[in-house]
Amino acid sequence: MPRSDTPLPLDGRAPRPRMPLAVYVLGLSVFALGTSEFMISGLLQPLARDMNVSIPQAGLLVSAFAIGMVVGAPVLAGATLRLPRRTTLVTLLAVFGLGQVAGAVAPTYEVLFASRVVSALACAGFWAVGAAVAVSLVPPGLKARAMAVMLGGLSVANVLGVPAGALLGQHAGWRAAFWAVAALSAIGLVGVVTLVPRTQPPTGDDRPRLGRELRIYRDGQVWLAITITALNAAATFCLFSYLSPLLTDTAGLDEGWVPTVLVLYGVGALIGTVLGGRVADAHLFGTMYIGLATTTAVLALLAITAHLPMAAVGLAPALGITSFFTAPAINARMFDLAGGAPTLAGATNTSAFNIGNTLGPWVGGLVIGAGWGYKAVSWTSALLAVAALGATAVASLWHRRTAASRVVTGSHPEPAVPAETGGTAG
C-alpha cells in the first residue's frame, strides 16, 4: 500500500486546500490596475481645473477607461488565447505602465482621454487572462474565493491607492498620481515575472479554440449574468464617480475630507469582498440577493441624508461593504455557467463590469447636467440596484428550472496547462 508523504491531521480529515501564491500575486497586480481605474474620482476637481473642463467631462475619464475595458477584454482574450499566459500578462502590464506615463505627461484633455483608453485595453486583457489563471489554479469549491483575492486588489486600491491619489492630486498635482501608478505597475511586473509560473499553451486536441469558447454566448443565462454584472457596477459607480463633489457641494465638507472618505469606502469594499468571498461558494444567489438589496437601501438612505456631513461620511463605508459583498458571487456565477470557456468567461465578466462602469458615470453626468443635483445621482444609483435585484430574481428562477451550476452544453472543461518550470500551471 503506497505511503502518503503528507500526514493527515489527528482528526483524520484531509487538509483544506490552500490558495496558491500566484493568485495573491495577481491580486497585488490588480491593485495597480484598480488604483488607475478609480483614482479619477478623487482627482475630479484639480484635474478639471487644470484641463479647463467641466466636472462631468472629467468624470468621462472614468468612462473612457471603462470603454477600453469593455472592448479590450474579449478582443485581447481571443487574440491571446493560444499564447503563454505569463508572457501575455507581462506584456499587458508593461503596456499599462506606459499608458500611465502617457497620462502623466498628457498636454491636453484629448491626449489624456486617449491614454486612458490605451491603459484600459491593457488592463482588460490582464483581467481576463489573470482571472482565468486564478480560477484554473484552485479546485471548484474555491472559485469565488480566488476571485475574491483578485477583487481584493481592487478593494485595497480603494483603501490605499485611490485616497493616496487624491492626496497627491491636492498636494503635488494630479499628474503625480499617474506617475505613482506607473511605479506600482513596474512593481507588479516584477512580481508576475518572478512568481507566476511560466506556461506553454496546450497542443493537439486540448489546445484552446476560439470557436469552442464562443459557444458560451449561445446561452441566455450567460447574457442574463452579463446584465446583472453591468447593472450592479452601474449602480455602484454612478454614485462613486461623483462621490467627491457630493461630499463637498452637497454635504458641505472641505476637499480635505475626500481622501478620508475614500479610505472609509475602500475599507468597506475590502470587508465586503472578504465576506462575500467566504459565503458565495455555498450560497451564490443568497449572497447576490443580500448584497443588492442592502446596496439599494444604502443608496436610498444616502440620497435622503446626503446634506448631512456625518451621514455622508458614515454611509460611504456601508456602500463599499454592500456593493463589493456581491462581486465574488457575480464573478463565480459566470465561471459556473461558462466553465468550458474560462478565458472568455473572465473577459465577458470584465466587459460586463465595465459596461456598468461606463453606463453609471454617463447616466450620473446626465443627471447632473440636467440640474437635478448630486442627490438625484444617488437615487438613480438606487434604481439601477433595484434593476439588478430584479434580474437576479429572474436568473435564480431560471437556474432552478435547469441543472444547478451546469456548464454550457457542448463546452468542455479547460485542461490543465503544463508548466515549463514546475509548479502549478498559470
C-alpha positions as CSV (number, residue, x, y, z in Angstrom):
1,M,0.0,0.0,0.0
2,P,1.6,3.3,-1.0
3,R,2.6,5.7,1.7
4,S,1.5,9.3,1.5
5,D,4.2,12.0,2.1
6,T,1.6,14.3,3.7
7,P,0.3,13.0,7.0
8,L,-3.4,13.5,7.8
9,P,-4.3,15.7,10.8
10,L,-5.1,13.9,14.1
11,D,-8.8,14.1,13.4
12,G,-8.3,12.1,10.2
13,R,-9.7,14.8,7.9
14,A,-7.8,15.8,4.7
15,P,-6.2,19.3,5.0
16,R,-8.0,22.2,3.4
17,P,-6.7,23.3,0.1
18,R,-4.5,26.4,0.2
19,M,-4.7,29.3,-2.1
20,P,-1.7,29.3,-4.5
21,L,0.8,32.2,-4.1
22,A,0.3,33.0,-7.8
23,V,-3.3,34.0,-7.1
24,Y,-2.1,36.6,-4.5
25,V,0.5,37.9,-6.9
26,L,-2.3,38.5,-9.4
27,G,-4.3,40.2,-6.8
28,L,-1.4,42.5,-6.0
29,S,-1.0,43.4,-9.7
30,V,-4.7,44.2,-9.8
31,F,-4.0,46.8,-7.1
32,A,-2.1,48.9,-9.6
33,L,-4.8,48.5,-12.2
34,G,-7.6,49.3,-9.8
35,T,-5.8,52.4,-8.5
36,S,-5.6,53.8,-12.0
37,E,-9.2,52.9,-12.8
38,F,-10.8,54.5,-9.8
39,M,-8.4,57.3,-8.7
40,I,-10.0,59.8,-11.1
41,S,-13.0,60.0,-8.7
42,G,-10.6,61.6,-6.2
43,L,-9.0,63.9,-8.7
44,L,-12.0,65.4,-10.4
45,Q,-11.7,69.0,-9.1
46,P,-7.9,69.6,-9.6
47,L,-8.0,67.8,-13.0
48,A,-11.0,69.7,-14.3
49,R,-9.4,73.0,-13.2
50,D,-6.0,72.2,-14.9
51,M,-7.6,70.8,-18.1
52,N,-10.2,73.6,-18.2
53,V,-13.1,71.1,-18.5
54,S,-16.3,70.6,-16.5
55,I,-16.8,68.1,-13.7
56,P,-19.0,65.8,-15.9
57,Q,-16.3,66.0,-18.6
58,A,-13.6,65.0,-16.1
59,G,-15.9,62.2,-15.0
60,L,-16.0,60.8,-18.5
61,L,-12.3,59.8,-18.0
62,V,-13.8,57.1,-15.8
63,S,-16.0,56.1,-18.7
64,A,-13.0,56.3,-21.1
65,F,-11.2,53.7,-19.1
66,A,-14.3,51.5,-18.9
67,I,-14.9,51.7,-22.6
68,G,-11.4,50.4,-23.2
69,M,-12.1,47.6,-20.8
70,V,-15.3,46.7,-22.5
71,V,-13.7,46.4,-25.9
72,G,-10.3,45.1,-24.8
73,A,-11.4,42.2,-22.6
74,P,-13.0,39.9,-25.2
75,V,-10.8,41.1,-28.1
76,L,-7.5,40.5,-26.2
77,A,-8.8,37.3,-24.6
78,G,-9.5,35.9,-28.0
79,A,-6.2,37.2,-29.6
80,T,-4.0,35.8,-26.8
81,L,-5.9,32.5,-26.3
82,R,-3.1,30.3,-27.5
83,L,-0.2,32.4,-26.2
84,P,1.7,31.5,-23.0
85,R,-0.3,33.1,-20.2
86,R,2.6,34.6,-18.2
87,T,4.1,36.2,-21.3
88,T,0.7,37.7,-22.0
89,L,0.3,39.0,-18.5
90,V,3.8,40.6,-18.6
91,T,3.3,42.3,-22.0
92,L,-0.1,43.7,-21.0
93,L,1.2,45.0,-17.6
94,A,4.1,46.7,-19.4
95,V,1.8,48.4,-21.9
96,F,-0.5,49.5,-19.0
97,G,2.5,51.1,-17.2
98,L,3.5,53.0,-20.4
99,G,-0.1,54.2,-20.6
100,Q,0.2,55.7,-17.2
101,V,3.3,57.6,-18.2
102,A,1.5,58.9,-21.2
103,G,-1.3,60.2,-19.0
104,A,1.2,61.8,-16.6
105,V,2.7,63.9,-19.4
106,A,-0.6,64.5,-21.4
107,P,-0.7,68.1,-22.6
108,T,-4.4,68.2,-23.4
109,Y,-7.6,66.5,-22.2
110,E,-7.9,64.7,-25.5
111,V,-4.5,63.1,-25.1
112,L,-5.3,62.2,-21.5
113,F,-8.6,60.6,-22.7
114,A,-6.7,58.5,-25.3
115,S,-4.1,57.4,-22.8
116,R,-6.9,56.2,-20.5
117,V,-8.4,54.1,-23.3
118,V,-5.0,52.5,-24.2
119,S,-4.3,51.8,-20.5
120,A,-7.7,50.2,-20.2
121,L,-7.2,47.9,-23.2
122,A,-4.1,46.5,-21.5
123,C,-5.9,46.4,-18.1
124,A,-8.8,44.5,-19.7
125,G,-6.5,41.9,-21.2
126,F,-4.7,41.4,-17.9
127,W,-8.0,41.0,-16.0
128,A,-9.4,38.4,-18.5
129,V,-6.3,36.3,-18.6
130,G,-5.5,36.8,-14.9
131,A,-9.0,35.7,-13.9
132,A,-8.7,32.6,-16.0
133,V,-5.4,31.8,-14.4
134,A,-6.6,32.4,-10.9
135,V,-9.7,30.1,-11.4
136,S,-7.5,27.4,-13.1
137,L,-5.2,27.2,-10.1
138,V,-7.9,26.3,-7.5
139,P,-10.4,23.5,-7.0
140,P,-14.1,24.2,-7.9
141,G,-15.1,24.9,-4.3
142,L,-12.6,27.8,-4.1
143,K,-13.6,29.7,-7.3
144,A,-15.4,32.5,-5.6
145,R,-12.6,32.9,-3.0
146,A,-10.0,33.0,-5.8
147,M,-12.0,35.8,-7.4
148,A,-12.3,37.5,-4.1
149,V,-8.5,37.6,-3.9
150,M,-8.4,39.3,-7.4
151,L,-11.2,41.7,-6.3
152,G,-9.3,42.2,-3.1
153,G,-6.7,44.0,-5.2
154,L,-9.4,46.4,-6.2
155,S,-10.6,46.8,-2.7
156,V,-7.1,47.6,-1.4
157,A,-6.8,50.0,-4.3
158,N,-9.8,51.8,-2.9
159,V,-8.4,51.7,0.6
160,L,-4.9,52.9,-0.2
161,G,-4.4,53.8,-3.9
162,V,-7.4,56.0,-4.5
163,P,-7.1,58.1,-1.3
164,A,-3.3,58.4,-1.9
165,G,-4.0,59.5,-5.4
166,A,-6.4,62.1,-4.1
167,L,-3.8,63.4,-1.6
168,L,-1.2,63.5,-4.3
169,G,-3.6,65.4,-6.5
170,Q,-4.2,68.0,-3.8
171,H,-0.6,68.5,-2.8
172,A,1.6,67.5,-5.7
173,G,-0.8,67.8,-8.7
174,W,-2.9,65.2,-10.3
175,R,-0.1,64.1,-12.6
176,A,1.9,62.8,-9.7
177,A,-0.9,60.2,-9.1
178,F,-0.3,58.9,-12.6
179,W,3.5,58.7,-12.1
180,A,2.8,56.8,-8.8
181,V,0.6,54.2,-10.6
182,A,3.3,53.8,-13.3
183,A,5.7,52.9,-10.5
184,L,3.2,50.5,-8.9
185,S,2.7,48.7,-12.3
186,A,6.5,48.2,-12.5
187,I,6.5,46.6,-9.1
188,G,3.6,44.3,-10.2
189,L,5.5,43.4,-13.4
190,V,8.4,42.2,-11.3
191,G,6.1,40.1,-9.2
192,V,4.4,38.4,-12.2
193,V,7.8,37.7,-13.8
194,T,9.2,36.1,-10.7
195,L,6.2,34.3,-9.1
196,V,3.6,33.4,-11.7
197,P,4.7,30.1,-13.3
198,R,5.8,30.1,-16.9
199,T,3.5,28.1,-19.1
200,Q,3.1,26.8,-22.6
201,P,-0.4,26.6,-24.2
202,P,-1.8,23.1,-24.7
203,T,-1.4,21.5,-28.0
204,G,-3.4,18.9,-30.0
205,D,-7.0,18.3,-29.0
206,D,-6.5,20.1,-25.8
207,R,-5.4,23.4,-27.4
208,P,-7.8,26.4,-26.8
209,R,-10.2,27.0,-29.6
210,L,-11.9,30.4,-30.0
211,G,-14.9,28.8,-31.7
212,R,-15.5,26.5,-28.8
213,E,-15.2,29.2,-26.2
214,L,-17.6,31.4,-28.2
215,R,-20.3,28.9,-27.6
216,I,-21.0,30.4,-24.2
217,Y,-22.8,33.3,-26.0
218,R,-25.5,30.9,-27.2
219,D,-26.7,30.6,-23.6
220,G,-29.4,33.0,-22.4
221,Q,-28.3,32.6,-18.8
222,V,-24.8,34.0,-19.7
223,W,-26.5,37.1,-21.1
224,L,-28.5,37.5,-18.0
225,A,-25.4,37.1,-15.9
226,I,-23.8,39.9,-18.0
227,T,-26.9,42.1,-17.4
228,I,-26.7,41.6,-13.6
229,T,-22.9,42.4,-13.5
230,A,-23.4,45.5,-15.6
231,L,-26.3,46.8,-13.5
232,N,-24.5,46.1,-10.3
233,A,-21.5,48.0,-11.5
234,A,-23.6,50.9,-12.9
235,A,-25.4,51.2,-9.5
236,T,-22.1,51.5,-7.7
237,F,-20.2,53.7,-10.0
238,C,-23.0,56.1,-11.0
239,L,-22.6,57.5,-7.5
240,F,-18.9,56.6,-6.7
241,S,-17.7,58.6,-9.7
242,Y,-19.3,61.7,-8.3
243,L,-18.7,61.0,-4.6
244,S,-16.1,63.7,-4.2
245,P,-18.3,66.6,-5.4
246,L,-21.3,65.1,-3.5
247,L,-19.2,65.4,-0.3
248,T,-18.1,68.9,-1.0
249,D,-21.0,70.5,-2.8
250,T,-24.0,68.7,-1.1
251,A,-22.7,67.7,2.3
252,G,-20.6,70.8,2.6
253,L,-17.3,69.1,3.6
254,D,-13.9,70.5,2.8
255,E,-11.9,68.9,0.0
256,G,-9.5,67.7,2.6
257,W,-12.2,65.2,3.7
258,V,-12.3,63.5,0.4
259,P,-9.3,61.2,0.9
260,T,-10.5,60.1,4.3
261,V,-14.0,59.2,3.0
262,L,-12.4,57.3,0.1
263,V,-10.3,55.3,2.6
264,L,-13.5,54.5,4.5
265,Y,-15.2,53.4,1.3
266,G,-12.2,51.3,0.4
267,V,-12.1,49.6,3.9
268,G,-15.8,48.8,3.4
269,A,-15.1,47.4,0.0
270,L,-12.3,45.2,1.4
271,I,-14.6,43.9,4.2
272,G,-17.4,43.3,1.7
273,T,-15.1,41.3,-0.7
274,V,-13.7,39.1,2.1
275,L,-17.2,38.4,3.5
276,G,-18.7,37.8,0.1
277,G,-15.9,35.5,-1.0
278,R,-16.4,33.3,2.1
279,V,-20.1,32.7,1.7
280,A,-20.6,32.9,-2.1
281,D,-19.4,29.4,-3.0
282,A,-22.0,27.9,-0.6
283,H,-24.8,30.5,-1.1
284,L,-24.4,32.0,-4.5
285,F,-27.8,33.6,-5.1
286,G,-28.3,34.4,-1.4
287,T,-25.2,36.4,-1.5
288,M,-26.4,38.3,-4.6
289,Y,-29.8,39.0,-3.1
290,I,-28.4,40.3,0.2
291,G,-25.7,42.4,-1.4
292,L,-28.0,44.1,-4.0
293,A,-30.9,44.6,-1.5
294,T,-28.6,46.3,1.1
295,T,-26.9,48.3,-1.7
296,T,-30.3,49.7,-2.7
297,A,-31.1,50.6,0.9
298,V,-27.8,52.4,1.5
299,L,-28.1,54.4,-1.8
300,A,-31.6,55.4,-0.9
301,L,-30.6,56.4,2.6
302,L,-27.7,58.4,1.2
303,A,-30.0,60.3,-1.2
304,I,-32.2,61.3,1.8
305,T,-29.3,62.3,4.1
306,A,-26.6,63.5,1.8
307,H,-26.9,67.1,3.0
308,L,-25.8,65.9,6.5
309,P,-22.0,65.7,6.6
310,M,-21.7,62.8,9.1
311,A,-24.3,60.8,7.3
312,A,-22.5,61.1,4.0
313,V,-19.2,60.1,5.7
314,G,-20.8,57.2,7.6
315,L,-22.7,55.7,4.6
316,A,-19.6,55.6,2.4
317,P,-18.1,52.5,4.0
318,A,-21.5,50.9,4.2
319,L,-21.8,51.3,0.4
320,G,-18.4,49.8,0.0
321,I,-19.4,46.7,2.0
322,T,-22.7,46.1,0.3
323,S,-21.6,46.6,-3.3
324,F,-18.4,44.5,-3.0
325,F,-20.1,41.8,-1.0
326,T,-22.0,40.9,-4.2
327,A,-18.9,40.9,-6.5
328,P,-17.4,37.4,-5.8
329,A,-20.8,35.7,-6.3
330,I,-21.4,37.5,-9.6
331,N,-18.0,36.5,-10.8
332,A,-18.3,32.9,-9.7
333,R,-21.7,32.7,-11.4
334,M,-20.2,33.5,-14.8
335,F,-17.5,30.8,-14.3
336,D,-20.1,28.3,-13.3
337,L,-22.1,29.0,-16.5
338,A,-19.1,29.1,-18.8
339,G,-16.7,26.6,-17.2
340,G,-15.6,25.3,-20.6
341,A,-14.5,28.7,-21.7
342,P,-12.6,30.2,-18.7
343,T,-10.7,32.8,-20.7
344,L,-13.8,34.3,-22.4
345,A,-15.7,33.9,-19.1
346,G,-13.2,36.2,-17.4
347,A,-13.2,38.5,-20.4
348,T,-17.0,38.6,-20.5
349,N,-17.3,39.4,-16.8
350,T,-14.7,42.2,-17.2
351,S,-16.6,43.7,-20.1
352,A,-19.9,43.4,-18.3
353,F,-18.5,45.1,-15.2
354,N,-17.1,48.0,-17.3
355,I,-20.3,48.3,-19.4
356,G,-21.8,49.2,-16.0
357,N,-18.8,51.4,-15.2
358,T,-19.3,53.2,-18.4
359,L,-23.1,53.5,-18.1
360,G,-23.0,54.6,-14.4
361,P,-20.8,57.8,-14.8
362,W,-22.5,58.7,-18.0
363,V,-26.0,58.5,-16.5
364,G,-24.8,60.3,-13.4
365,G,-23.4,63.0,-15.7
366,L,-26.7,63.4,-17.5
367,V,-28.5,63.8,-14.1
368,I,-26.0,66.5,-13.0
369,G,-26.2,68.2,-16.4
370,A,-30.0,68.3,-16.1
371,G,-29.5,70.4,-12.9
372,W,-31.0,67.7,-10.6
373,G,-28.0,67.7,-8.3
374,Y,-25.9,65.0,-6.7
375,K,-28.7,63.7,-4.5
376,A,-30.5,62.7,-7.7
377,V,-27.4,60.7,-8.7
378,S,-27.8,58.6,-5.6
379,W,-31.5,58.0,-6.4
380,T,-30.5,57.0,-9.9
381,S,-28.0,54.5,-8.5
382,A,-30.6,53.0,-6.2
383,L,-32.9,52.4,-9.2
384,L,-30.1,50.7,-11.0
385,A,-29.5,48.4,-8.0
386,V,-33.3,47.6,-7.9
387,A,-33.0,46.6,-11.6
388,A,-30.0,44.3,-10.8
389,L,-32.0,42.8,-8.0
390,G,-34.9,42.0,-10.3
391,A,-32.6,40.5,-12.9
392,T,-31.1,38.3,-10.1
393,A,-34.6,37.0,-9.2
394,V,-35.1,36.0,-12.9
395,A,-31.7,34.3,-13.0
396,S,-32.4,32.4,-9.8
397,L,-35.8,31.1,-11.2
398,W,-34.1,30.2,-14.5
399,H,-31.3,28.4,-12.6
400,R,-33.8,26.3,-10.6
401,R,-35.5,25.1,-13.8
402,T,-32.3,23.9,-15.3
403,A,-29.4,21.9,-13.9
404,A,-27.7,23.6,-10.9
405,S,-24.3,25.1,-11.6
406,R,-24.1,23.5,-15.0
407,V,-21.5,24.1,-17.7
408,V,-22.8,25.3,-21.1
409,T,-23.9,22.4,-23.3
410,G,-21.2,21.4,-25.7
411,S,-18.3,23.0,-23.9
412,H,-15.6,21.2,-22.2
413,P,-13.7,21.9,-19.0
414,E,-10.3,23.5,-19.7
415,P,-7.4,21.0,-19.3
416,A,-4.6,21.7,-17.0
417,V,-1.8,23.8,-18.6
418,P,1.6,22.1,-18.3
419,A,4.1,24.3,-16.6
420,E,7.6,24.6,-18.1
421,T,9.4,25.2,-14.8
422,G,7.3,23.1,-12.5
423,G,4.6,24.2,-10.0
424,T,1.0,24.8,-10.8
425,A,0.1,25.9,-14.3
426,G,-0.8,29.5,-14.7
